[in-house]
Amino acid sequence: MTVDKFIEIIVALAPSISAVLVVYIAQSNSRRVKKKDAVNQRLDNFYIPFMRMCIESSMYRIDFTELDEDVEAMNFVDLLQYNFQFTDTETQLKVINFMNYYHLLKYKNY
């Protein structure tokens, strides 16, 4: 194989190789942007409101046996229920366990 033939092959393959590289880079950038958007949604819709609620309303004082009468506690439960999809898998398991316990306490009092 001569050098001229080798150069012809490279010239013929260059557009295809560059097209594949461009598609790969665009897809990896798109995945990165989607992950970043998902993290921002989780922060904005669940974690930041949760932390704000904990700090501003002294969540540690809530008596979860009296949830029907405590507005702050009900806001907390609503946050857990209605923003569940924004939590990670580990947090979802903890929220499910908490909600089971909450319902057990709620129905135990009736």
DSSP file (Angstrom, degrees, kcal/mol; ACC not computed):
  #  RESIDUE AA STRUCTURE BP1 BP2  ACC     N-H-->O    O-->H-N    N-H-->O    O-->H-N    TCO  KAPPA ALPHA  PHI   PSI    X-CA   Y-CA   Z-CA
    1    1 A M              0   0    0      0, 0.0     2,-0.1     0, 0.0     0, 0.0   0.000 360.0 360.0 360.0 130.9    0.0    0.0    0.0
    2    2 A T     >  -     0   0    0      1,-0.1     4,-1.8     4,-0.0     5,-0.1  -0.422 360.0-110.6 -89.7 167.0    1.4    3.3   -1.0
    3    3 A V  H  > S+     0   0    0      1,-0.2     4,-2.3     2,-0.2     5,-0.2   0.853 116.9  57.6 -64.1 -36.7    1.2    6.5    0.9
    4    4 A D  H  > S+     0   0    0      1,-0.2     4,-2.0     2,-0.2    -1,-0.2   0.906 106.7  47.5 -63.4 -41.9   -1.1    8.0   -1.6
    5    5 A K  H  > S+     0   0    0      2,-0.2     4,-2.2     1,-0.2    -1,-0.2   0.898 110.9  52.4 -65.7 -40.2   -3.7    5.2   -1.1
    6    6 A F  H  X S+     0   0    0     -4,-1.8     4,-2.1     1,-0.2    -2,-0.2   0.901 109.7  48.5 -62.1 -42.4   -3.4    5.6    2.7
    7    7 A I  H  X S+     0   0    0     -4,-2.3     4,-2.6     2,-0.2    -1,-0.2   0.883 109.4  53.3 -66.1 -39.3   -4.1    9.3    2.4
    8    8 A E  H  X S+     0   0    0     -4,-2.0     4,-2.2     2,-0.2    -2,-0.2   0.911 109.1  48.9 -62.0 -42.4   -7.1    8.7    0.2
    9    9 A I  H  X S+     0   0    0     -4,-2.2     4,-2.1     2,-0.2    -2,-0.2   0.922 112.3  47.9 -63.8 -44.2   -8.5    6.2    2.7
   10   10 A I  H  X S+     0   0    0     -4,-2.1     4,-1.8     1,-0.2    -2,-0.2   0.912 111.7  49.9 -63.6 -42.7   -8.0    8.7    5.6
   11   11 A V  H  < S+     0   0    0     -4,-2.6    -1,-0.2     1,-0.2    -2,-0.2   0.874 112.0  48.6 -63.7 -37.7   -9.6   11.5    3.5
   12   12 A A  H  < S+     0   0    0     -4,-2.2     4,-0.4     1,-0.2    -1,-0.2   0.860 116.5  42.0 -70.8 -35.7  -12.6    9.3    2.7
   13   13 A L  H  X S+     0   0    0     -4,-2.1     4,-2.6     1,-0.2     5,-0.3   0.685  93.1  83.9 -85.2 -19.4  -13.1    8.2    6.4
   14   14 A A  H  X S+     0   0    0     -4,-1.8     4,-2.5     1,-0.2     5,-0.2   0.885  89.8  48.1 -56.1 -46.9  -12.5   11.7    8.0
   15   15 A P  H  > S+     0   0    0      0, 0.0     4,-2.2     0, 0.0    -1,-0.2   0.909 114.0  47.7 -62.9 -39.6  -16.1   13.0    7.5
   16   16 A S  H  > S+     0   0    0     -4,-0.4     4,-2.2     2,-0.2    -2,-0.2   0.931 113.4  46.9 -65.8 -45.0  -17.6    9.8    8.9
   17   17 A I  H  X S+     0   0    0     -4,-2.6     4,-2.1     1,-0.2    -1,-0.2   0.911 113.3  48.4 -63.8 -42.8  -15.3    9.7   11.9
   18   18 A S  H  X S+     0   0    0     -4,-2.5     4,-2.4    -5,-0.3    -1,-0.2   0.876 109.7  52.9 -67.4 -35.9  -15.9   13.4   12.7
   19   19 A A  H  X S+     0   0    0     -4,-2.2     4,-2.3    -5,-0.2    -2,-0.2   0.923 109.4  48.8 -63.8 -43.7  -19.7   12.9   12.4
   20   20 A V  H  X S+     0   0    0     -4,-2.2     4,-2.3     1,-0.2    -2,-0.2   0.908 111.8  49.6 -62.3 -42.2  -19.6   10.0   14.9
   21   21 A L  H  X S+     0   0    0     -4,-2.1     4,-2.6     2,-0.2     5,-0.2   0.902 109.7  50.8 -63.6 -41.8  -17.5   12.1   17.3
   22   22 A V  H  X S+     0   0    0     -4,-2.4     4,-2.4     2,-0.2    -2,-0.2   0.916 111.5  47.7 -63.2 -43.6  -19.9   15.1   17.0
   23   23 A V  H  X S+     0   0    0     -4,-2.3     4,-2.4     2,-0.2    -2,-0.2   0.920 112.4  49.6 -63.3 -44.2  -22.9   12.8   17.8
   24   24 A Y  H  X S+     0   0    0     -4,-2.3     4,-2.4     2,-0.2    -2,-0.2   0.925 112.6  46.5 -60.9 -46.3  -21.1   11.2   20.7
   25   25 A I  H  X S+     0   0    0     -4,-2.6     4,-2.1     1,-0.2    -1,-0.2   0.902 112.7  50.2 -64.8 -41.0  -20.1   14.6   22.2
   26   26 A A  H  X S+     0   0    0     -4,-2.4     4,-2.3    -5,-0.2    -2,-0.2   0.907 111.8  47.8 -64.9 -41.7  -23.6   16.0   21.7
   27   27 A Q  H  X S+     0   0    0     -4,-2.4     4,-2.5     2,-0.2    -2,-0.2   0.906 111.7  48.9 -66.5 -42.0  -25.2   13.0   23.4
   28   28 A S  H  X S+     0   0    0     -4,-2.4     4,-2.0     1,-0.2    -1,-0.2   0.887 112.7  48.6 -66.7 -36.1  -22.8   13.1   26.4
   29   29 A N  H  X S+     0   0    0     -4,-2.1     4,-2.4    -5,-0.2    -2,-0.2   0.902 110.5  51.5 -66.9 -40.6  -23.5   16.8   26.8
   30   30 A S  H  X S+     0   0    0     -4,-2.3     4,-2.4     2,-0.2    -2,-0.2   0.910 109.9  49.2 -62.7 -43.1  -27.3   16.2   26.6
   31   31 A R  H  X S+     0   0    0     -4,-2.5     4,-2.4     1,-0.2    -1,-0.2   0.906 110.9  50.4 -61.7 -41.6  -27.0   13.5   29.3
   32   32 A R  H  X S+     0   0    0     -4,-2.0     4,-2.3     1,-0.2    -2,-0.2   0.905 111.0  48.2 -63.7 -42.2  -25.0   15.9   31.5
   33   33 A V  H  X S+     0   0    0     -4,-2.4     4,-2.5     2,-0.2    -2,-0.2   0.904 111.3  50.5 -65.7 -41.9  -27.6   18.7   31.1
   34   34 A K  H  X S+     0   0    0     -4,-2.4     4,-2.3     2,-0.2    -2,-0.2   0.905 111.0  48.8 -63.3 -42.0  -30.5   16.3   31.9
   35   35 A K  H  X S+     0   0    0     -4,-2.4     4,-2.3     2,-0.2    -2,-0.2   0.919 111.9  49.0 -63.0 -42.9  -28.7   15.1   35.0
   36   36 A K  H  X S+     0   0    0     -4,-2.3     4,-2.4     1,-0.2    -2,-0.2   0.906 111.3  49.4 -64.2 -41.5  -28.0   18.7   36.1
   37   37 A D  H  X S+     0   0    0     -4,-2.5     4,-2.5     2,-0.2    -1,-0.2   0.894 110.3  51.2 -63.5 -40.2  -31.7   19.6   35.5
   38   38 A A  H  X S+     0   0    0     -4,-2.3     4,-2.3     2,-0.2    -2,-0.2   0.913 110.8  48.0 -64.1 -42.4  -32.9   16.6   37.5
   39   39 A V  H  X S+     0   0    0     -4,-2.3     4,-2.5     2,-0.2    -2,-0.2   0.913 111.5  50.3 -64.5 -42.3  -30.7   17.6   40.4
   40   40 A N  H  X S+     0   0    0     -4,-2.4     4,-3.0     2,-0.2     5,-0.2   0.898 110.1  50.2 -63.5 -39.8  -31.9   21.2   40.3
   41   41 A Q  H  X S+     0   0    0     -4,-2.5     4,-2.7     2,-0.2     5,-0.3   0.919 110.6  49.9 -62.7 -42.9  -35.5   20.0   40.2
   42   42 A R  H  X>S+     0   0    0     -4,-2.3     5,-1.9     2,-0.2     4,-1.8   0.923 114.5  44.4 -62.0 -43.7  -34.9   17.8   43.2
   43   43 A L  I  <>S+     0   0    0     -4,-2.5     5,-2.5     3,-0.2    -2,-0.2   0.952 117.9  42.9 -65.1 -48.9  -33.2   20.7   45.1
   44   44 A D  I  <5S+     0   0    0     -4,-3.0    -2,-0.2     1,-0.2    -1,-0.2   0.848 122.8  35.7 -68.3 -35.3  -35.8   23.3   44.2
   45   45 A N  I  <5S+     0   0    0     -4,-2.7    -1,-0.2    -5,-0.2    -2,-0.2   0.663 134.6   3.1 -98.5 -17.4  -38.9   21.1   44.7
   46   46 A F  I  X5S+     0   0    0     -4,-1.8     4,-2.5    -5,-0.3    -3,-0.2   0.630 121.3  45.2-130.6 -60.9  -38.0   18.9   47.7
   47   47 A Y  I  ><S+     0   0    0     -5,-1.9     4,-2.6     1,-0.2     5,-0.2   0.897 114.4  44.9 -67.6 -43.5  -34.7   19.3   49.5
   48   48 A I  H  ><S+     0   0    0     -5,-2.5     4,-2.7    -6,-0.3     5,-0.2   0.945 116.6  45.5 -67.4 -46.8  -34.5   23.1   49.8
   49   49 A P  H  > S+     0   0    0      0, 0.0     4,-2.6     0, 0.0    -2,-0.2   0.895 113.5  52.2 -61.0 -36.8  -38.2   23.5   51.0
   50   50 A F  H  X S+     0   0    0     -4,-2.5     4,-2.3     2,-0.2    -2,-0.2   0.946 112.8  42.9 -62.4 -48.6  -37.6   20.5   53.4
   51   51 A M  H  X S+     0   0    0     -4,-2.6     4,-2.5     2,-0.2     5,-0.2   0.901 114.0  51.6 -66.1 -40.4  -34.6   22.2   54.9
   52   52 A R  H  X S+     0   0    0     -4,-2.7     4,-3.1     1,-0.2     5,-0.3   0.921 110.8  48.7 -61.0 -43.3  -36.3   25.6   55.0
   53   53 A M  H  X S+     0   0    0     -4,-2.6     4,-1.9    -5,-0.2     6,-0.2   0.904 111.7  49.3 -63.6 -41.5  -39.2   24.0   56.8
   54   54 A C  H  X>S+     0   0    0     -4,-2.3     5,-1.0    -5,-0.2     4,-0.5   0.908 117.6  39.9 -64.3 -41.9  -37.0   22.3   59.3
   55   55 A I  H  <5S+     0   0    0     -4,-2.5     3,-0.3     3,-0.2    -2,-0.2   0.927 120.6  41.1 -74.9 -45.9  -35.0   25.4   60.1
   56   56 A E  H  <5S+     0   0    0     -4,-3.1    -3,-0.2    -5,-0.2    -2,-0.2   0.832 122.5  35.3 -75.7 -32.4  -37.9   27.9   60.1
   57   57 A S  H  <5S-     0   0    0     -4,-1.9    -1,-0.2    -5,-0.3     4,-0.2   0.322 100.0-119.6-110.6   9.6  -40.5   25.9   61.9
   58   58 A S  T ><5 -     0   0    0     -4,-0.5     3,-2.3    -3,-0.3     4,-0.2   0.969  32.1-170.4  52.1  63.1  -38.5   23.9   64.4
   59   59 A M  G > <S+     0   0    0     -5,-1.0     3,-1.6     1,-0.3    -1,-0.1   0.747  75.8  72.6 -57.5 -25.9  -39.6   20.6   63.1
   60   60 A Y  G 3  S+     0   0    0     -6,-0.3    -1,-0.3     1,-0.3    -2,-0.1   0.664  92.4  57.5 -67.6 -13.0  -38.1   18.8   66.0
   61   61 A R  G <  S+     0   0    0     -3,-2.3    -1,-0.3    -4,-0.2    -2,-0.2   0.513  78.6 116.6 -92.1  -5.7  -40.9   20.1   68.2
   62   62 A I    <   -     0   0    0     -3,-1.6     2,-0.9    -4,-0.2     5,-0.1  -0.430  59.0-145.1 -69.8 132.5  -43.7   18.6   66.1
   63   63 A D    >   -     0   0    0     -2,-0.2     3,-2.2     1,-0.1     7,-0.1  -0.858   9.4-163.2 -95.0 102.6  -45.8   16.0   67.9
   64   64 A F  G >  S+     0   0    0     -2,-0.9     3,-0.6     1,-0.3    -1,-0.1   0.570  84.6  67.3 -69.8  -6.9  -46.6   13.6   65.1
   65   65 A T  G 3  S+     0   0    0      1,-0.2    -1,-0.3     2,-0.1     3,-0.2   0.653 103.6  45.9 -81.8 -14.5  -49.4   12.0   67.1
   66   66 A E  G X> S+     0   0    0     -3,-2.2     3,-1.2     1,-0.1     4,-0.9  -0.174  72.3 132.6-115.1  37.5  -51.3   15.3   66.8
   67   67 A L  T <4  +     0   0    0     -3,-0.6     3,-0.4     1,-0.3     7,-0.3   0.815  63.3  62.6 -64.2 -32.5  -50.8   15.9   63.1
   68   68 A D  T 34 S+     0   0    0      1,-0.2    -1,-0.3    -3,-0.2    -2,-0.1   0.775 110.4  40.2 -65.5 -23.8  -54.4   16.8   62.3
   69   69 A E  T <4 S+     0   0    0     -3,-1.2     2,-0.7     1,-0.1    -1,-0.2   0.613  99.7  81.3 -98.4 -14.5  -54.2   19.8   64.5
   70   70 A D     X  -     0   0    0     -4,-0.9     4,-2.1    -3,-0.4     5,-0.2  -0.836  56.6-167.2-102.2 111.0  -50.7   21.0   63.7
   71   71 A V  H  > S+     0   0    0     -2,-0.7     4,-2.3     1,-0.2     5,-0.2   0.898  89.5  52.1 -63.9 -42.1  -50.6   23.1   60.5
   72   72 A E  H  > S+     0   0    0      1,-0.2     4,-1.9     2,-0.2    -1,-0.2   0.900 109.8  49.7 -62.3 -39.8  -46.8   23.0   60.3
   73   73 A A  H  > S+     0   0    0      1,-0.2     4,-2.4     2,-0.2    -1,-0.2   0.899 109.8  50.4 -66.2 -39.6  -46.8   19.2   60.6
   74   74 A M  H  X S+     0   0    0     -4,-2.1     4,-2.7    -7,-0.3    -1,-0.2   0.875 108.0  53.2 -67.1 -36.0  -49.4   18.9   57.9
   75   75 A N  H  X S+     0   0    0     -4,-2.3     4,-2.3     2,-0.2    -1,-0.2   0.893 109.0  50.9 -61.7 -38.9  -47.3   21.1   55.6
   76   76 A F  H  X S+     0   0    0     -4,-1.9     4,-2.0     2,-0.2    -2,-0.2   0.931 111.3  46.2 -63.0 -47.3  -44.4   18.7   56.3
   77   77 A V  H  X S+     0   0    0     -4,-2.4     4,-2.5     1,-0.2    -2,-0.2   0.896 111.7  52.3 -64.5 -40.4  -46.5   15.7   55.4
   78   78 A D  H  X S+     0   0    0     -4,-2.7     4,-3.1     2,-0.2     5,-0.3   0.909 107.3  52.5 -61.4 -42.1  -47.8   17.4   52.3
   79   79 A L  H  X S+     0   0    0     -4,-2.3     4,-1.3     1,-0.2    -1,-0.2   0.923 111.7  46.4 -59.6 -44.1  -44.2   18.2   51.2
   80   80 A L  H  < S+     0   0    0     -4,-2.0    -2,-0.2     1,-0.2    -1,-0.2   0.910 118.3  41.4 -65.2 -41.7  -43.3   14.5   51.6
   81   81 A Q  H >< S+     0   0    0     -4,-2.5     3,-0.7     1,-0.2    -2,-0.2   0.931 119.5  39.4 -73.1 -46.7  -46.4   13.3   49.7
   82   82 A Y  H 3< S+     0   0    0     -4,-3.1    -1,-0.2     1,-0.2    -2,-0.2   0.596 121.3  41.1 -88.0 -10.6  -46.6   15.7   46.8
   83   83 A N  T >< S+     0   0    0     -4,-1.3     3,-1.6    -5,-0.3    -1,-0.2   0.077  76.3 118.0-119.8  22.9  -42.9   16.0   46.1
   84   84 A F  G X   +     0   0    0     -3,-0.7     3,-1.7     1,-0.3    -2,-0.1   0.836  67.0  63.6 -57.2 -37.4  -42.1   12.4   46.5
   85   85 A Q  G 3  S+     0   0    0      1,-0.3    -1,-0.3    -4,-0.2    -2,-0.1   0.652  94.5  61.9 -67.5 -14.6  -41.0   12.0   42.9
   86   86 A F  G <  S+     0   0    0     -3,-1.6    -1,-0.3   -41,-0.1     2,-0.2   0.398  87.8  91.4 -92.4   4.1  -38.1   14.5   43.4
   87   87 A T  S <  S-     0   0    0     -3,-1.7     2,-0.1    -4,-0.1   -44,-0.0  -0.599  78.2-112.3 -96.8 159.2  -36.4   12.3   46.0
   88   88 A D     >  -     0   0    0     -2,-0.2     4,-2.5     1,-0.1     5,-0.2  -0.317  38.9 -95.8 -81.4 173.8  -33.7    9.8   45.4
   89   89 A T  H  > S+     0   0    0      1,-0.2     4,-1.9     2,-0.2     5,-0.2   0.889 123.0  49.9 -60.6 -44.1  -34.3    6.0   46.0
   90   90 A E  H  > S+     0   0    0      1,-0.2     4,-1.6     2,-0.2    -1,-0.2   0.915 113.1  46.4 -63.2 -43.4  -32.9    5.9   49.5
   91   91 A T  H  > S+     0   0    0      1,-0.2     4,-2.8     2,-0.2    -1,-0.2   0.873 107.6  58.1 -66.9 -37.1  -35.0    8.9   50.6
   92   92 A Q  H  X S+     0   0    0     -4,-2.5     4,-2.6     1,-0.2    -1,-0.2   0.905 105.2  50.3 -59.8 -41.2  -38.0    7.4   49.0
   93   93 A L  H  X S+     0   0    0     -4,-1.9     4,-2.2     1,-0.2    -1,-0.2   0.902 112.1  47.4 -63.1 -40.1  -37.7    4.3   51.2
   94   94 A K  H  X S+     0   0    0     -4,-1.6     4,-2.5     2,-0.2    -2,-0.2   0.889 111.4  50.3 -68.7 -38.7  -37.4    6.5   54.2
   95   95 A V  H  X S+     0   0    0     -4,-2.8     4,-3.0     2,-0.2     5,-0.2   0.918 110.0  50.7 -64.9 -42.7  -40.4    8.6   53.2
   96   96 A I  H  X S+     0   0    0     -4,-2.6     4,-2.3     2,-0.2    -2,-0.2   0.928 111.6  47.8 -60.8 -44.6  -42.4    5.4   52.7
   97   97 A N  H  X S+     0   0    0     -4,-2.2     4,-2.2     2,-0.2    -2,-0.2   0.916 113.4  48.2 -62.2 -42.7  -41.5    4.1   56.1
   98   98 A F  H  X S+     0   0    0     -4,-2.5     4,-3.0     1,-0.2    -2,-0.2   0.926 111.4  49.3 -63.3 -44.5  -42.3    7.5   57.7
   99   99 A M  H  X S+     0   0    0     -4,-3.0     4,-2.6     2,-0.2     5,-0.2   0.868 109.8  51.7 -66.2 -35.4  -45.7    7.7   56.0
  100  100 A N  H  X S+     0   0    0     -4,-2.3     4,-2.1    -5,-0.2    -1,-0.2   0.932 112.7  45.6 -62.7 -44.5  -46.5    4.1   57.1
  101  101 A Y  H  X S+     0   0    0     -4,-2.2     4,-2.5     2,-0.2    -2,-0.2   0.909 112.0  52.1 -64.0 -42.5  -45.7    5.1   60.6
  102  102 A Y  H  X S+     0   0    0     -4,-3.0     4,-2.8     1,-0.2    -2,-0.2   0.931 111.1  46.1 -59.5 -47.7  -47.6    8.4   60.3
  103  103 A H  H  X S+     0   0    0     -4,-2.6     4,-2.6     1,-0.2     5,-0.3   0.870 110.4  54.1 -65.9 -35.4  -50.7    6.5   59.1
  104  104 A L  H  X S+     0   0    0     -4,-2.1     4,-1.5    -5,-0.2    -1,-0.2   0.937 112.8  42.9 -62.1 -45.9  -50.4    3.9   61.8
  105  105 A L  H  X S+     0   0    0     -4,-2.5     4,-1.4     2,-0.2    -2,-0.2   0.907 113.7  52.6 -64.6 -42.1  -50.3    6.7   64.4
  106  106 A K  H  < S+     0   0    0     -4,-2.8     4,-0.3     1,-0.2     3,-0.2   0.928 115.0  39.0 -61.9 -46.8  -53.1    8.6   62.8
  107  107 A Y  H >< S+     0   0    0     -4,-2.6     3,-0.5     1,-0.2    -1,-0.2   0.722 108.5  62.7 -80.0 -20.5  -55.5    5.6   62.7
  108  108 A K  H 3< S+     0   0    0     -4,-1.5    -1,-0.2    -5,-0.3    -2,-0.2   0.830 100.3  54.8 -68.9 -31.7  -54.4    4.4   66.1
  109  109 A N  T 3<        0   0    0     -4,-1.4    -1,-0.2    -3,-0.2    -2,-0.2   0.610 360.0 360.0 -78.3 -11.8  -55.8    7.6   67.6
  110  110 A Y    <         0   0    0     -3,-0.5    -1,-0.2    -4,-0.3    -2,-0.2   0.458 360.0 360.0 -93.0 360.0  -59.2    7.1   66.0
